[in-house]
Amino acid sequence: MTPSDFNKAALAIFAAKAAGPGASFEQMKGICCCIRNRVREGWGEWLDVIEAAEDDKANLPGPRVRLDTENKSLRRLMQEIDDIYYGGGSHQILGPGSEEGTLEDALERAVFWAFVNQPFQPWFVENVIHRPDNFPEVATMATMIFYGVPLKTKR
């Protein structure tokens, strides 16, 4: 097993637990994209970012999540983890009121996610929600909102 194989396994496990029971593939993938973006933004190496992500949760801790290896969404995530990890592939977003695009495009700058139907951590409200110039809302998916880093000015 290579270090990147270990990182990808840790990423998938973290995303499945962070998304919670009954989460969709898209929700788990969105969390993976946020972690990948944190690595790209220089928050640290993969395992450091994954381990620190628990400290950066938007929502208050909930009940312990147990993984179900028969869960179709988790199995699909494992099949597509290479594309997510390396930033390839795409997953079309089509639906009522949505513009055609990909999940990757929508979450290109996302570094935080929050479930709006769960209580927020006070630090998240103060430092992310109340500071949209630092972390603007970049996408919404069902009960999840994603916050990203601002667009960098082009050189």
Secondary structure, DSSP 8 states (H G I E B T S, - for coil): --HHHHHHHHHHHHHHHHH-TT--HHHHHHHHHHHHHHHHTTS--HHHHHHHTTTT-SB---S-----TT-HHHHHHHHHHHHHHHT----EE--TT--SEEHHHHTTTEEEEEETTS-B-HHHIIIIIT-TTTS-EEEEETTEEEEE-------
